[in-house]
Amino acid sequence: MTSLKSLNGKAGPAIGVAMATRALAGLIGLAMAWFLSGAIAAVVFDGADIQAVQLSLALIAGLALLRALAAFASDRSAFRASAAVRGYLFASLLDQAARLGPVRLSGTPTGEIATLFLEAVAGVEPYWRRWMPALAQVSLLPLVILLVAFPLDWLTGLVLFATLPLLPLFMILAGRAAESASQRQWATLARLGGHLLDAIRALPDLKLLGAAGRSTGEVAAAAEAYRKSTMGVLRLAFLSALVLEFFATVSIALVAVLVGFRLMWGTFDFRTGFFLLLLAPEFYAPLRQLGLQRHAKMEAEAAAERLFAFLDRSGETASTAAAAAPNLSRIGLTFEEVTVRHEDGRLALDGVSFSVAAGEQLALVGESGSGKSTVLALLCGFLQPTGGRILVNGQPLDGLDPTLWRKALTVVAQKPHLFDWTLADNVAMAEGNDADAVRLALAAARAEEIVRRLPEGLASRLGEAASGVSGGEAQRLALARAFHRRSPLVLADEPTAHLDADTERDIAEAMARLAAGRTMITVAHRLETVQRADQVLVLERGRIVEGGRPAELLTRAGAFARLMASGAVLASDRRAAR
Amino acid sequence: MKMLLRLLLLARPHWGWMVLSVLVSTAATLANIGLMATSGWFITAMGLAGVAGVTMNYFTPAALIRALAIVRTGGRYLDRLASHETTLRLLATLRVRIFAGLVPLVPFQDRHWRSADLAGRISSDVDRLELVFLRLIMPVMVALLTMIVVVAGLAWVSGALALVALGSLLLLGLALPALTARADAAASADVAMTTAALRNRLVDDLDGLAPLLLNDAWPRERARLVCGYADLLDAEGRQARSQAVGLSAMGLATDLSLVAMLMVGVPLVRSNLLAGPDLTLAVLALLSAFEAFASMPDAFASLRGALASARRLFDLLDRPPSLMEPAEPLPVPERFDLTFETVSLVYPGSARPALDGLMLEIGQGAFVAITGESGAGKSSLAQLLVRFCDPSGGRIRLGGLDLRDLASEGLRRVVVAVPQASYLLSSTVRANLCLARPEASEAELLAAAGQAEFGSVLARLPLGLDTEIGVAGAHLSGGEARRLAIARALLADPKVLVLDEPLEGLDGETARRLLTSLAASRKGRTTIVITHQLAGAEVFDRVITLADGRLLPTD
C-alpha cells in the first residue's frame, strides 16, 4: 500500500454515490440558471406578470429542493465512504500492532501510537469527504457547460474553451512550484508548532537553568523567521489562484460585453445571453473549489504517509509449518547459536547456545543491555532469531502455532501492567472468570490483603495505570496472574529495587513456589534467586561469557564473581546486606 | 465576548493589519458582486435598447466592468496576502505573550516537575487561537460590511428589494449558521467524550500488549477496540449529519431567497416601479453576495472552540505566580552550606506529609547521596532546594539565609537541579547544552560533556555537538539523555548541584565513572545525588537515608 488511491476499494460504492450526487447537484444548478434566465427574460422583455412566470418560479424552487437533497446525499455518502476507510485502517493498525508486538513497539511512546491510531486515521478523511467530490465536479461541470454553450453561442463557447487548456497549464506551472513550496511549508509549520510545544515542555528545565527569559526571545525569533519565509512562499503560491481568478474574471467580462453588443444590435436572444452570463462563473467555480481542497488532500496524504510507514514495518514472521500439535505438558528448551540483530544493526544476541531441561531453574544475569530480556522476548515470540534456532522439546519453535505455544507460557514482567478492569479480571485476564480460582491464585501470591483493602473486593476496578495500587501490590497481583495460569514454562524478570524488604521477601518466596515443578527462566536481580537456580548464565554484550551451577561460579572468580562484586546488577541485595 | 475583546487587546500591535485585511477582502468581494450585477444590468439594458432600436451609452458600464474585473482579480490576491500576513504577525505576538505569561507560573503543578499533558493542551489552544482572525473575525467582519453595502446599494434601486436582500442575508449569515453551530455543539461534545474513552482504552491495551498477547486476551480486546471505533464513527456521523443538514439548508435558503426576490420584483417591473435592468442587477447582486456568507457556518462552528481555548489560556495566565518572590530580596550569600530546620512539606490534597520535620545539614563542597524508598521524600527535597515549592513548615537556609528571602532567579543561578526526567529540546546537542550558557566556548561544552561522562556518547554521534537528538531527545537512550542533562547543568557552573536519580538507566560501570568524575571536578561545589541505587557508594562523603519524610538514623 503506498497511496490513498489504493484505499478507494475500501470506501465501497459510497464514494461513487458521493461523487455522482455532487456532480448531479452541479447539473441541477445549470438547469436552475436556465429557468431563472427564462423568467427574467419573460418579465423584462415580454411584459409577463407574476402568474405567467409562476411555473418557472415553482420549478426553480423544486430544483432548489432537489439540489439541497443531492448535496445532502453527497455529504452523507462521502462521510460513509471515509468512515469505511477509517474503520478498515484502524483495524489494520491494531493487527499490525499485534504483529509487531510489545518489544518492537517499545521504542515509540504509547501516547504517540495512540495519536497515530486516532488522529492520523482521522486525518485521511478529507481525501474522501472533500477532495473526491470536488474532483467529480471539476471533471464533469466545465465539460457540460462547454457542450451547452457551444450550440447556444459559439463565440461564448470559444471564449470559455480558449481559456480551458490555458488554465491547467498555468495551474500546473504555478501549482507545481506552489506544491513543493507548500509541502516544505507544512513541514516548517509542524516544526514551528513543535517548537512552541517543545519550549513549553522544557519550561521547568529552562527555569531550573535560568534560561526562561532567553527562551522567550527565541520563541519570538522562531515565529518571526517563520512569518518571513512563509510570506515569501505564499506570494508565489497564491499566483496559481491569481491566474485562475484572472481568467475567470476576464471571461465573465468578455462574455458580458460580447453578449451585450449583439443584444444592442438586435442579433441575439436575451434569454440565451443572460443564461450564458450565469454559466460563465460556474465554469470556473469547480476549479476554484478544487484549488481550495488541495490543502485538504495534502494533509490527508501526510497523515497517510505516517500510517503507511507504521503498516509497512516488518513484524512477526508467520510460523512456517503447523506441526502436529506437540505435547507441551512439560517443556525443555534448547538455544542453538541464536543470534538477534535489530533492524538498526544492533546485535542483541550473538550466537547464544544453551539448554534447559524440563523442570529446571535457569537464572540469567548480566548488566542491562547484555541480552537477558532478548532471551525472554524470543521465547514470548515478540522477536524472532535472525540466526540459529530455538527448540522446544526438540521441535523448532517457529514451527509451533504461536497461540498454542503462548498457552504453555507464564510471564512475570518486571513492571507488570494492570488494566483498567476489575481486580478479578486482571488476575484471570478474562471476563466471567471463576472466583474460586482467582482467590486461590491471590492466596498463593500473598495478595489477599489487597482484596480486603479495596472497597469492592474482587470487583474493584483498578483504574487508570492502576492508580489505587502500590508498586509492591502490583507485583503481587502480577504473581497471582501467574499462579492463575498454571503453565509448564515460567519466564520471569525479577523486580529491581523500589520495593520494601517485606514485599521483596514475599515476592521471592512466591516466585519460588511458582517455580516448583515447572521449567523457569528468571532474569535475576537477587543473590538468593541466583543461588537457588540449577543453572546460571552470565551474559555480556549478547554472548554467554560464563555458565554453570551457582556455587561453582562463585568460586571461579570469573565474570560472575566480578558482577557480584560490582553490585550494579544485584543492587537490591547490596541494600539488603547493609 | 469578553474573551474575544481580551484577545483583540492582545493583538493590539496588529490592529492596522487587521483593518487593512478586512478592507481589502471586502473590496474584493464587493468588486465581484459589482462585476456580476453590472454585467447583468448591462446586457439587460443593451437588450432593451436593441429591442427599442436605439443606442445607449455603453462606455460607462463597459469601463466599470473592466475596472471591477481588475479590482476583483488583484483584490483577491492582495486579500490572501494581507490576511496571511496578519495571521502570521498575530501568531508571533500571541506566542510570545503567552509564553512569557507562562514563565512565572512554572512549575504548573505543585507535585510534579512537569505535566506533559498541560503543555500539549496549551500548545493546541494557542494553535487554535492563531486562526481566530482568519477563520472567525475576518469572515464575519467582511460579511457584515458586504451586507451593509449591498443592502444600501439595493435600497438606492428599490426599497422592497433591499428588504428582501437584508432578510435573506440575515437569515443566511446569522440565523442558520447559529442554529447549525448549536446542533453541532451537542454532537461535538459527544464525539469528544467517545474519543477520550476510546483513547484511554487504547493506551491501556497498548501498554499491556504483552500480557494481552501472552494470555490470549488480545482477540477480545481487539474486538472491543474495533467496537469502540465504530461508536466513535457513529458519533462523528451524527455530527457530520447535522453539519450536512446545515449546509444543505444554507444552499436551499440561498435559492429560495432568489425566488422571493423575483416574487417581489416581478410585480414591481410589471407596474413600472422598477426598471428591467435593475431587476437583473438585484438578482445577480444577491446571488453573488452569498459567496461572502459561505464561510459563516465554519466561522460559527469554530467560535465555541476558540472561546473555550481562550478561556483556558486566560484562566491559566491569570493564576497567581507559583511562588511569592520576596519584596526586597537579599543578595545571594557568599557561602553555600545548607541547613534544613524542621522542614515539613504537605502537598495540597495529600494526607501524609512528604517531609516531616526534617533536620539536616550539608556543608559546602560536600558530596552526598540521599537514598530511601520511593515516596520517602527524596524528590521533594530537590524541589524545595530550587524553590519549585516552599516548605509548609520550618525553613531551609543557604549560607545562613532563608531561601524565601532570595530572589528565585538569583537562587537558581547558584543552586541547579537536574530533575528525574529532564526535558531535552528537539534540537542539537549544542543547542541543549547552550541553554545553560549561550556564550560557552566549544572547549567549555566539551569539558562539561566530559565531566558528565557524555564524552564517549558525543564521540559516537555522527555530527558531534551538532547532531540532532530527535523529538525531545528520542534518539538518545535514557542514560545518555540523563548525562546530557547533567552536562547542561554543569555548564551553568552551580555552587550546589542537585541530581535526581542520575544513575537510572546507567550500567554499574558507567554509573561509577560518572560519580567519580563529578566528585573529582567539583572544586568546592556541593553535590547532592538522589538515588535509590547505591552502586559506587564509596565515592560519597556521606549517605543520607530518608524514610517517611524523616532522616533515618545512620547505621
Interface residues (C-beta under 8 A of the other chain):
Chain A: M32 L36 A39 I40 V43 V44 F45 G47 A48 D49 I50 V53 L57 I60 A61 L63 A64 L65 R67 A68 L69 A71 F72 D75 R76 F79 R80 A83 R86 G87 F90 A91 L94 D95 A97 A98 G101 P102 L105 T110 G111 I113 A114 F117 L118 G193 G194 L196 L197 D198 A199 I200 R201 A202 L203 P204 D205 L206 K207 L208 L209 G210 A211 A212 G213 R214 S215 T216 V219 A220 A223 E224 Y226 R227 T230 M231 L234 R235 F238 L239 A241 L242 E245 F246 T249 V250 I252 A253 V255 A256 V257 V259 G260 F261 L263 M264 W265 G266 F268 F270 G273 F274 L277 P281 E367 S368 G369 C380 G381 F382 T403 R406 K407 L409 V411 A413 P416 H417 L418 F419 D420 M429 A430 E431 E464 G471 R481 R485 T496 A497 H498 L499 D500 S566 G567 A568 V569 A571 R574 R575 R578
Chain B: L35 M36 S39 G40 F42 I43 T44 M46 G47 L48 A49 G50 V51 G53 T55 M56 Y58 A62 I65 R66 A69 R72 T73 R76 Y77 R80 L81 H84 E85 L88 R89 L91 A92 R95 V96 F99 A100 L102 V103 V106 P107 W113 R114 A116 A119 G120 I122 S123 V126 D127 T195 L198 R199 N200 R201 L202 V203 D204 D205 L206 D207 G208 L209 A210 P211 L212 L213 L214 N215 D216 A217 W218 R220 R222 L225 V226 Y229 A230 L233 E236 G237 A240 R241 Q243 A244 V245 L247 S248 A249 G251 L252 D255 L256 L258 V259 L262 M263 G265 V266 P267 V269 R270 G276 P277 L279 T280 V283 S288 E373 S374 V386 F388 E409 R412 R413 V416 A417 V418 P419 S422 Y423 L424 L425 S426 S427 L435 A436 P438 V471 A472 A485 R488 A489 A492 G505 D507 G508 E509 A511 R512 H532 Q533 L534 A535 D555
